[in-house]
Amino acid sequence: MTKITTQMLNADGITTRVSIVGAGEPLLMFSPGGFDATLEKWSELGIYKKIDIMSYLAERFTCILFDRRECGQSGGRLEILNFAGMARHGYAVLEQLGHGSAHVIGGCLGCAPASEFAYLYPNLTKSLNLIWPVGGAKYRIRNFGRFSTHLAWVSEHGIGALIEKALGSELGFAKDSTLGPWGGSLRVDEGLTESLRTCDRVAYARLVQASYRAMFDCDSAPGPRPEELMQIARPVCVVPGADESHARSAAHFVGECLPDSHLLDIPTDAQNSESVFTFFDDFYSASLLN
C-alpha cells in the first residue's frame, strides 16, 4: 500500500488524529466501528477487512482517514452529540488539509455523519459511498440499552468515579457501556476531562439523554431525515449489510430516499473483492466524470 502519513490536527476545536494514504482526488472517510470509530477500522473490521477496501481506495484517491471525535486518539467536547456535529468535524478536517471539496465515504455508523456531510455541504461533496449503514429496530433498542446502562452507573457511582474508571481503562463506550460516549476520550483530552469534572450529575444526564435521542430516534437508518436525504443531489452508492446492527432495511430506506442512489443488491455472503470493487468501478467511473 502507498505510504501512510499520520498527524494530529485541531479540527473544530478538537484534537484529531488523521492519516493520509494514496493519490488522486480527496476522499473523506468517516470511519466504521460504532463508538470505536478509529481509522484502523477501515483495514481491520468486518467487510472492510474481508474485501481489503483500502487497497482499492488508495489506488484511486487521496484517502483522508481520521478517528471520529470522541473515538481513538481524537478528543471530544461535552455537548449534545449528533451527526451534524460529526459532519462538521469532518468538514474541519478537510478544511485543515486545504481541500475545497471531496468524495465522501462512510462505513457502519459512519454512514450517518457521511450522509449528514453531503446534506450540509453539497458544494463540497462530489459523491457519497455508504457501506453497511447501521439501522433497524434491534439496533436502536440495543443502543438504548447501552445509554441506559451508562446513566444507571453514573447515577449510582457519580461523575468523579466515572472519570477515575475511564482514566484507568483501555476500553471505550463500544466495549464497556458504563463508560459512556465520552469515556474513551477522557484519556487523551484533558480539557474534556475538566469539563466533565465540573459538570453536575443532572446536567450530564440531560446531555446523555439528548445525545441518544439526537442519534437514535428511529427504527430505519440514523442520520439525516428522509426529507433531508431527498435533498442530496450527488451520486450515491450503497452496499447493504444484513445483521442486527446493519439491517438490510436500513440500506434500502436510505437508497429509496436518495434521488441518485445505486444499490448493490446482492446477499452479504456474495460481497467480496470482485463483486464490490466492480460495483465501485461502475459508480466511480460515472461520478468522476460529472
N, C-alpha and C positions, 0 to 999 in steps of 0.2 A: 504494500500500500504506500501511497505517497507520504512523504514526511509530514508528521503532525507537529504543529506549534501550539503551545498552551500558554495562556496568560490570564492574569486577573484584571478585570475591568470594573470600573464603577458605572453601573447601568441603572438608571432611575434611582440613584442614591443607594444602590445595593451592590456590595462587593460580589462579583460574579466570575466564576471560572469558565473560560471559553477556550475551545480548541478549534483550530483551522486545519483542514486537510483537503487536498485535491486542487484542481484548477478548472476554471471555467466561470460561468455566471454564478453569482452567490446563491446559496441555498440555506435559508434559515431553518434550523431543525429544532422543533420543540420535543424534547426527549420523552420516551415512554417510561413506564415504571411506576405509575401512580404517584404515591407520595415519596417515592425514592427515584425521582426523575433526574438521574445523573447522565452525563454524556456517554459514559461507558455502556449504558443500556442499549445503545444502537448496535453494539457489537456482541453483547453478552446475553441478551434476553430473548427468549421465545422465538417468534417468527423472524425477527431481525437477525438473530444468530443463525437460524436454520437456513435462510437464503443468502446470508452474508451480504446484507444490503449495502454496507459501507464500501465493499469492493465495487459495486455498481455505481453508487453515487459519486464516489471520489474520482472516478474516471471522467465524470461529466460536469461536475460542479465544484466550486469552491465551497466546501461544506462548513457551515458555521454551527458547531455543536456547543451547547452550554448546559451547565447544571441549572435547572429551573430554580427560581427564587424559593427559599425555604428547603432546598434539597442539596445534598452533597456538600461541596465546599463553597457554595454560594450562601450569602447571608439572607436576611429577611427583614420584614418590618411588621410591627404589631398593629394590624389594621384588619378590616374585614377582607378576607381573601376571596377573590373572584377571578374569573377568566379574563376579564378586561384588564385587570392589573397584571396578570401574567403575560398577556399580549403586549401591554405597554413595556414590560420588562424586556421582552424580545425585541421590540422596536428600538429600545435604548441600546441594546447590544449591537444591532445593525447600524445605528447612528454612530456609535463609538468607533466602529470599524470603518466608517466613511462610505457606506453603501447607500445609494439613493433608492434602491428597490431590490427585490429578491424573489426567487421562487421560495415557497414555504412548504414544509412538510411537518406532520405531527404523527406520533405513534401513541396508541393506547389513550391514556388521559391527556396526553399532549395534543390530541386531535382537537380538544376543546379550545385551548388558547390559540392554536394554529388557525382554527376557523374564526375565532374572535379577531385575530390579527387581520385576516382577509376582509372581515366586515368593517373593522375600524379604519384600516389603512388600505383602501382599494387601489390607490395610485402607487403604492409601494409593493403590491402583490402581483407577481407575474403568473403564477399558477399555484395550486394548492393540492397537496397529496396527503390523504388521510389513510393511515394503516391501522386496522383493527380498532376502530373507535369504540370507546367504552360505552356502556349503557345497558338498559334493561331494568326491570323491577328488582331482580335479585341483587344487581349491582348497587342500586340505590339503597335497598334495605341493609346490605352489608356495611355500606358507608355510614348509614345512620347509626348502626351498632358501634362502629369504630369511634365516632364522635361522642356517643353516649358513654362509652367506656371511659374515655378521656375525662369528660366532665364529672363523672362519678368519682374518679380517682382524685381529681383536684379538689372536689368538694370535701372528700374525706381527709386528704393529706395537706392541702394548701399549696400555694404557688411557690413558696420557698422550697418545699420538698420536691416539687416538680423540677425546679431549676437544678437542685442537687442531683436528682436522679438522672436528668438529661445530661449534665456535665460528666457524670460518672459512667455513662453508657456509650456504646458504639453504634447503637441502633437508632432508627428514626421512627416516625409515625407508621410507616408501612409495615414494620415488623413488631412494633410494640405500641399498641393503641393507647396505652396510658400516657405516652409522651406528648401527644397532640401534634397539630400541624406545624408548630414552631420548634418542637423539641430537638430535632436534629441540628437546626441552625444555631442553637444556643452555644454549641461548642466552637463555632467559627466566627461568631458575630457578637462581640462584647456589647455593642450598642443595643442590640436586640435583647440581650440578657438584662441589661439595666432597665430597659423599657418594661420588661416583664416583671422585674423585681419591684417596680414602683406602681404596678397595676393592681388594683384591688380585685378580689375574687369575683364580685358581682359584675364589674365591668368586663373582666376577662371572659366570664361565662357568656355574656352577651356577644362578644366578638366571635367566640367559637360557634354559637348557635346561628349567628347571622352568616358566618362563612359557610356552614353546612347548607343553609337554605339558598345561598347565592350560587353554590356549585352543584348541588344535587337536589333540585326541586322538581324533577320529572322522572318518568319511567321510560323515556325514549333515549335520547343522547344528550348529555350535558354540553353546555356551550351556548352559542347564540340561539335565540328563539327562532321558531320557524319563519316568521316574517322577516327576521334579520338574515337568516340563511338565504332567503329568496332574493336578497339584495346583492349577494356576492356574484358578480358578473364575470369572474375569472374562471378559466377551465379548472376542473377539479376531478381527480381520480380517487376512488375509494376502494380499499381492499378490506372486505369484511372478515371479522373473526367469528367465532361460534362457541362461546363458553359462558360461564356465569358472570364474567366481568365484561366480556365483549359480545353482547348479544347480537346475533345476526340482524335482528330487527332494528338495532341502533344504526347500523351502517345503511340499511335500506331507508330508514327515516331521513337520515342526513342526505342521502342520494336523491330522494324524492323532493326534498326542499330546495336543493341547489339547482339553478337553472341550466348549468352546463356541466353536469356530472357524468362520469364514466365509471361504472361499477364492474369490478372483477367478480362476476357471479359464478364462482366455482366453489366446491367444497374446500374446507381448510386443508384437508389431507392431500388435495391436489395443488396446493400452493407450494411451489418450490422455485428454485432459482430460474428455471426455464420459463415457467408459466408467468410468474410475477414480473420478471425482467422483460419478457416480450410485451406484456401489458404496459409496462413503463416506457418501453421504446416507442410504442404507438402513441402513447399520451404525450411524452416529451417531444417527440419529433413534430407533433402538431402544435403544442403550446410554445415551443421555442421559435416557431416561425411567425407567431402572432405578435 
